Amino acid sequence: MDHLYWLDQIQPSQRSLVGDNPFNLSQMAQQGYPVLPGFVLAAPALREFLETYPWEEPLFAELLSSSVHLNVDDPRQLKAIAQHIREEMMAAKLPQQWINNLAIAAQQLNSPGLILSPSVTLPKNTPSPLKFSGLVESYVCRCDPEEIALGVLQTWAELFRARSLLYWQRSRIELRSLNLAVVVQPLHPAITSGTLTYTQAHCEIQATWGLALSIKLGEAIPDWYQIQSDSGNAIAQILGNKHLSYELRVNPTSRDEFTAEISLPSPYRCLQPYVVSDEQQQEFALKPRELEILGAIARDLGSHLDRHFILEWTLAKAAEQSPAQIYITGVEVGTPLSSLGIRPPLDPPPAPKSAPITAIEGEEMPQMILGTAAAKGVAVGLAYCIPSPTEVLENIPPGRILIAKEIVPHWLHIVRQAAAVVTEAGGMTSHAAILAREFGIPAVVGAAGVTQAIATATEICVNGDTGEIFVLPAGTVQPSLERSPHPLASAVSEPHPMPLPESDPVTASSAQPFPTATQLMVNLSHPSSLDRITDAYLDGVGLLRSEMMALEIFQSEDPYQWCDRHKSQEFIHRISDPLKRVAEFFFPRPVFYRSLDLRGYDLPGLRSPGQTSINPSRSAQTLGVHGAFSYLLDPALFDLELETLAKLQQEGLTNLRLIIPFVRTVEEFIFCRNRVQQFKLDQVRDFQLWIMAEVPSALFLIPDYVQAGVQGISIGTNDLTQLLLAADRENQQMSQVFDPRHPAVMRAIHQLIQTAKAAGIPCAICGGAPTRYPETIDTLVRWGIDGISVEPEAIVRTHQAIARSEHRILLETARRDSGDCPF
């Protein structure tokens, strides 16, 4: 086998064989930079393999010598051909001599694990630089001959994913002009990993404990450092949230495999997560000396390149007795390094004698506060700080960025006209996050100390994609820069460019949405969100939250005061108007209205049902008196809701359904069912009575609920997760354990779906999991979920994920049943 090249010995004439990234790494290694060793399986190996392997179908021998005609606008053909090619390739066998040579080379890397990275070389006549980062995935495997061989085949197969074939054809690049090499490097136990981004002004460094996979998967907020490029002086550093990391899976078990199946994309299945200790979470991942070394490497390389570049690096021990060392694992730079005459960095510069590293120097670099990204988008404007939830809010100009400890639900009318929201408390399921996502404005939550750090009228920038809040110099904000108080969500209402999704696409370029068997529905809190919704994808409303509409009526009053016979008709009139707007918009598609689930923290004036005392406690938000049990204690408010639904039914809105929240027992449901029957809601043919499956008791009571009259269940992942894991979803410190992808939660969801199927009732999911973690959608569809309801901003990508999964299942079923080739 003549296609192996050691990473530190690649010559300029071999650049086209190995690709730019390994070639640049080789040039750096030959100049003395601490590049992680490894070798490259050059691009000709793939061509030779395709040409000489005894394929049963002639097409495979011509894959890279023909254009492989595809109609990428036909998603069924694209998906079928791509999947067939990849399956055939991964079922093939490398020549035994190749496997032996790869194993011998891998053994010299002295590591139990390996990472195999694809290196694509584009044709020389490509009209402009194309970015295909993330288009082809790396693979992690153990240092075992058979696993290495499979990893090579998997990496090669990346070239033929549906998303790759779509990209090459849309970019007018023929497969025959592409070269794909495979870089093989050791996976040493990493102490710290991250990236370094160099510009002539400064370097930005990100770092997390262990492997950087936790950053890529969005499961860790890395530490952030900024240093001056010319001097190495520190400008700023911010401690991240590095609670989770990954290591090589040594002894896989069935439980490990189940966890990996749910939590990790297939290229990383042989890795396993671990929780970082509390002490490490409070420490910066890089010590000053390590920061200096990285800065020195970047400064020396930058002095020769004189351009922007990005380094991937890791701090690891090559052997148990070896000292820890920083290794460069990847480099992204436009110009090849062979002509630059670079020299290795010498000793790092002395430690900076300027202000402490956490200080901000000068006025050019804006102050930054870091929180949790909760709603996408960027807004620039003037801050409006609300120091107390009990403050009376009047005359807040529209288009301001709200800064508060938390967003109280009855502030809905204020949030609706804001440009962005920032809170000190809360997580991804907080009121602030839910409202911001629904209204299409950026939001950052869990930003500690933000109400003390930012005063009203301060000019700031909020990045809801990264969780960053920047304090800008005075005079930065111009009226034209401020975000409109009524933004439209382009992710929902505007056409998409050519997609490059994380997994194989059923392309969104077609003008018409693909029909799916799994119902796609939307979660809403207020009819004002209807302006942002393109409803072509939707089968209806899976969750219409009543609380936001009702609290807009209640304001700061005790809602039970509205049950007085003099005010009850006013309540019915005022809540029926927004409910009617939603029902009319989607008619005749169903609208599932969830009755009031007021909790102690929702409203300052809220009392417990049947009591006279006020109950504002946040600590009892989940375990206190609310949901179905509150109706049993005092059904007055519930009766007003039922009367409202009956009134709208009489007006012809027969598409309204009812979901009872937080049902603990069958007796609670029977009480609610009897009230529904008293108002004759069930006499309308299309009416259905569902319950939220969010209390763990539902795992054991579904057959009893069905016998009592439940006609469907909707899984609420937020409460189900926090009750199963004893993790308060509103507590930012608990965010690291509040994870609906936890095996216990996923197994509970699987049990609910299967139990509902056995009982003959539909099962949908309306919690935050599908919105926050789209990778769970494929699992839900395979388990047979009947409907998925998501936030407005996730409609398009959820539709695509459902379509991808269903097409994959259909194709697998067709092959299994007939054995026919899809060509």
C-alpha positions, 0 to 999 in steps of 0.5 A, spaced: 500 500 500 503 506 497 498 511 499 500 512 507 504 519 508 506 521 515 504 528 517 511 530 518 514 528 512 509 531 506 512 534 501 509 540 496 508 536 490 504 531 495 499 537 497 494 535 492 494 528 494 493 529 502 489 536 502 490 543 504 489 542 512 494 536 513 499 539 508 499 545 512 499 541 518 505 538 515 509 544 514 508 547 521 510 540 524 517 540 519 518 547 522 518 545 529 511 547 531 507 542 536 503 538 531 499 532 533 503 526 529 499 522 525 499 519 518 494 521 511 491 515 507 491 519 501 486 521 496 488 516 490 486 510 495 479 511 494 479 511 487 483 505 487 479 502 492 472 503 488 476 501 481 478 494 484 473 492 489 468 487 486 462 491 486 456 487 484 453 493 481 457 497 475 456 504 478 460 503 484 466 502 479 465 509 476 463 513 482 469 518 481 470 517 474 463 519 472 458 525 474 453 520 477 447 524 474 442 526 480 436 530 480 437 533 487 430 536 486 427 529 487 429 528 494 426 521 494 431 519 489 437 523 492 436 520 499 435 513 496 441 513 492 445 517 497 443 512 502 444 506 498 451 508 496 453 509 503 450 502 505 454 498 500 461 502 501 460 501 509 458 493 507 465 492 503 471 490 505 478 493 505 484 489 502 487 485 508 494 488 506 491 495 507 488 493 513 495 490 516 498 497 513 493 501 517 494 497 523 502 497 523 502 505 522 496 506 527 500 502 532 506 507 532 501 513 534 501 509 541 494 511 543 488 507 544 483 511 540 484 514 533 480 520 530 479 519 522 478 526 519 476 527 512 480 532 507 477 534 501 481 538 496 477 542 491 478 543 483 483 548 482 478 552 477 473 553 483 471 560 482 471 562 489 473 559 496 467 554 498 466 553 505 464 545 507 466 545 514 461 540 517 459 538 511 463 531 512 464 528 519 470 526 522 470 519 526 472 516 532 474 509 533 479 504 537 486 502 535 483 496 532 484 493 525 477 492 524 475 498 527 480 502 523 478 499 516 470 501 518 472 508 520 476 509 513 470 506 509 465 511 513 469 517 512 470 515 505 462 514 505 461 522 507 463 524 500 456 521 498 451 523 503 445 526 500 447 533 503 454 532 500 451 530 493 447 536 493 452 541 495 457 539 490 452 539 484 449 546 487 456 548 487 457 546 480 463 541 482 463 534 479 465 528 483 471 526 478 474 533 480 474 531 488 479 528 492 478 525 499 484 523 503 483 521 511 487 524 516 489 519 522 491 522 529 491 519 536 486 520 541 490 522 547 486 523 553 485 530 553 486 535 559 483 541 555 481 543 548 479 548 544 480 553 538 484 559 537 482 565 532 487 569 529 486 576 527 492 582 526 488 586 532 487 580 537 487 572 538 480 569 541 481 563 544 476 558 547 477 552 551 473 547 555 475 541 559 477 534 555 475 533 548 472 539 544 466 535 542 462 538 548 463 545 544 461 542 538 454 539 540 453 545 544 453 542 551 458 546 554 460 554 554 467 554 553 472 559 557 473 565 552 480 569 552 482 575 548 489 577 548 493 582 543 496 579 537 502 583 537 504 583 544 501 577 547 498 582 553 491 579 556 485 583 554 479 579 557 477 572 560 470 570 561 469 563 565 464 558 561 460 553 563 464 547 562 459 541 566 460 536 561 466 533 557 467 526 553 472 521 553 474 514 549 469 509 551 473 503 554 468 498 556 461 499 552 455 496 556 448 496 553 446 502 557 452 506 554 450 504 547 443 506 549 445 513 551 450 513 545 444 512 541 440 518 543 445 523 545 451 522 540 451 522 533 454 516 530 461 518 528 462 519 536 459 513 538 465 510 541 465 516 546 462 517 553 460 523 556 462 524 564 460 530 568 466 535 570 467 536 577 464 542 581 471 544 582 473 544 575 467 548 573 469 554 577 476 554 574 479 556 568 481 551 563 487 554 561 493 556 566 497 563 564 503 559 562 499 555 557 495 561 555 502 564 553 504 558 549 498 558 545 499 566 544 506 565 542 504 560 537 499 564 534 503 570 534 509 567 530 505 564 525 501 570 524 507 574 523 509 570 517 502 569 514 499 576 516 492 574 515 486 571 519 487 563 521 484 558 526 487 553 530 484 547 533 489 545 539 489 540 545 492 539 551 494 532 552 499 527 555 502 522 549 503 517 555 501 516 562 508 518 564 509 524 559 508 531 561 502 535 558 503 538 552 499 543 547 498 540 540 495 543 534 490 538 531 488 542 525 489 549 521 484 553 517 488 558 513 487 560 505 495 560 503 499 554 503 505 554 508 510 552 503 512 559 501 512 562 507 518 560 510 515 560 517 520 559 523 518 555 530 516 559 536 521 560 541 520 561 548 513 565 550 514 572 552 514 574 559 507 574 563 504 581 561 505 586 566 498 590 564 492 590 568 489 583 571 487 579 565 479 579 567 480 587 566 478 590 559 483 595 557 481 601 553 475 603 550 475 599 543 473 592 546 466 592 549 465 589 556 461 582 555 457 579 559 455 571 558 449 567 559 445 562 556 443 563 549 435 562 549 432 565 543 436 566 536 438 573 533 442 579 534 439 586 537 442 592 538 439 598 542 438 601 549 437 597 555 431 598 560 433 595 566 427 592 571 430 591 578 424 588 581 419 583 578 414 587 582 415 594 579 410 597 575 411 598 568 409 604 564 411 607 558 417 603 556 418 605 549 418 600 544 424 597 541 428 597 548 432 591 550 429 588 557 434 587 562 431 583 569 432 578 574 426 574 571 420 575 566 414 575 570 408 572 565 404 578 566 409 582 562 407 579 556 405 586 553 412 589 554 416 583 552 412 583 545 414 590 543 421 589 546 427 588 541 430 583 546 430 580 553 436 578 558 435 575 565 439 573 570 435 567 572 432 562 568 433 557 563 431 554 556 424 553 559 423 559 563 418 564 561 423 569 558 425 564 553 419 561 551 416 568 550 422 570 546 422 564 541 415 565 540 415 573 538 422 572 534 426 576 539 433 574 541 434 572 548 439 571 553 438 568 560 442 566 566 446 572 565 449 573 572 449 580 575 446 583 569 442 588 572 447 590 576 452 591 570 447 594 565 443 601 567 437 603 563 439 607 557 446 603 556 447 601 549 448 594 548 448 588 543 445 582 545 447 575 541 441 570 542 445 565 538 452 565 543 449 568 549 453 574 549 451 581 551 456 587 549 456 593 552 457 598 547 461 605 547 456 611 547 454 613 541 454 607 537 447 605 537 443 609 531 436 609 530 437 605 524 440 600 528 435 598 533 431 592 532 424 593 530 419 591 536 415 587 531 420 583 527 418 577 523 422 570 523 425 569 517 426 562 519 419 561 519 416 566 514 422 566 508 425 562 503 431 558 505 438 558 501 441 552 499 441 547 506 447 544 509 443 541 515 447 537 520 444 530 517 442 528 510 437 533 508 430 532 505 431 539 501 428 545 503 429 548 496 422 545 493 417 550 493 412 546 497 413 542 503 413 535 503 407 531 506 409 527 513 405 522 516 407 524 523 403 531 525 407 537 525 404 542 530 406 549 533 406 551 540 403 558 541 402 563 547 398 569 544 395 570 537 400 576 536 405 570 534 400 568 528 403 574 524 410 570 524 407 563 522 407 560 515 402 555 516 403 551 510 407 546 514 402 545 520 397 540 522 394 545 527 396 547 534 399 542 539 399 546 545 395 553 546 398 555 553 392 559 556 396 562 562 399 568 557 392 570 555 389 570 561 395 573 565 394 579 560 387 580 563 389 578 570 394 583 570 397 583 578 390 581 580 388 575 584 385 571 578 379 568 582 376 575 583 374 574 576 370 568 578 365 573 581 358 573 577 359 581 576 366 580 572 365 572 570 362 574 563 367 580 562 373 574 563 369 570 558 369 575 553 376 578 554 379 571 553 374 568 548 377 574 543 384 571 542 382 564 543 377 565 537 383 568 533 387 562 533 381 557 532 379 561 526 386 562 523 387 554 523 380 552 522 378 546 521 385 544 523 385 542 531 387 547 536 389 544 543 387 549 548 391 547 555 387 549 561 390 554 566 396 551 570 397 557 574 403 556 579 405 560 585 410 564 581 406 566 575 402 572 578 404 576 585 396 576 587 395 569 586 392 565 592 391 558 592 384 555 590 380 555 596 384 559 600 385 567 602 392 567 603 397 569 597 402 564 594 407 567 591 413 562 592 417 560 587 420 554 591 413 550 590 412 552 582 412 544 581 410 541 587 404 546 589 397 547 588 396 547 580 393 544 574 388 539 575 388 538 583 387 546 583 380 545 579 378 540 584 379 544 590 376 550 586 373 549 579 371 556 578 376 558 574 376 552 570 368 553 569 369 559 566 374 556 561 369 551 559 364 556 558 368 560 554 370 553 549 362 552 549 361 559 547 366 558 541 363 551 539 356 554 538 359 560 534 362 554 529 369 553 532 368 546 532 376 545 531 377 546 539 380 541 543 382 541 551 388 538 554 388 538 562 395 540 565 399 536 570 394 530 572 396 526 578 391 521 579 385 518 575 380 521 580 383 528 578 381 527 571 374 524 572 373 530 576 375 534 570 371 530 565 365 530 569 365 538 568 366 538 561 360 533 560 356 538 564 358 544 559 356 539 553 363 540 550 363 532 548 357 533 544 361 536 538 363 530 534 370 533 533 371 535 540 377 531 544 379 531 551 386 529 552 391 530 558 398 532 559 403 526 560 408 530 565 407 527 571 411 520 572 405 517 575 402 517 568 407 512 566 403 507 570 396 509 569 395 510 562 390 504 561 386 507 567 386 514 564 383 511 557 378 507 561 376 513 564 375 517 558 382 520 556 382 520 548 389 522 547 396 524 551 401 530 550 408 529 553 410 535 556 418 534 557 419 540 561 416 537 567 417 530 566 424 531 566 425 535 572 420 530 576 424 524 573 431 527 575 429 532 581 432 538 577 429 544 577 428 547 570 428 554 572 435 554 576 440 556 572 445 551 576 441 545 575 442 546 567 447 541 567 443 535 569 436 538 566 437 534 560 431 531 556 435 526 553 437 523 559 436 515 558 431 515 564 427 521 560 427 518 553 425 511 556 419 514 559 417 517 553 418 511 549 414 507 554 408 513 554 408 512 546 408 504 546 403 504 552 398 509 548 399 505 542 397 499 546 391 503 549 389 505 542 390 513 543 394 518 540 400 520 543 404 527 541 409 531 544 409 538 546 415 539 550 421 543 549 426 537 547 424 537 540 425 544 539 432 544 543 435 538 541 432 536 533 436 530 534 431 527 538 426 527 532 428 521 529 428 517 535 421 519 536 419 518 529 422 511 529 418 510 536 411 512 533 410 518 536 403 521 532 405 528 533 410 533 534 409 540 537 414 545 537 416 553 538 414 557 531 422 558 530 423 551 529 417 549 524 421 549 518 427 545 521 422 540 525 418 539 518 425 537 515 427 532 520 421 529 520 421 528 513 428 525 513 426 520 518 420 518 515 423 517 508 429 513 511 424 508 515 420 507 508 426 506 504 429 501 510 422 498 510 422 497 502 429 494 502 427 489 508 421 487 504 423 486 497 430 486 497 430 491 491 435 496 489 432 503 489 436 505 482 
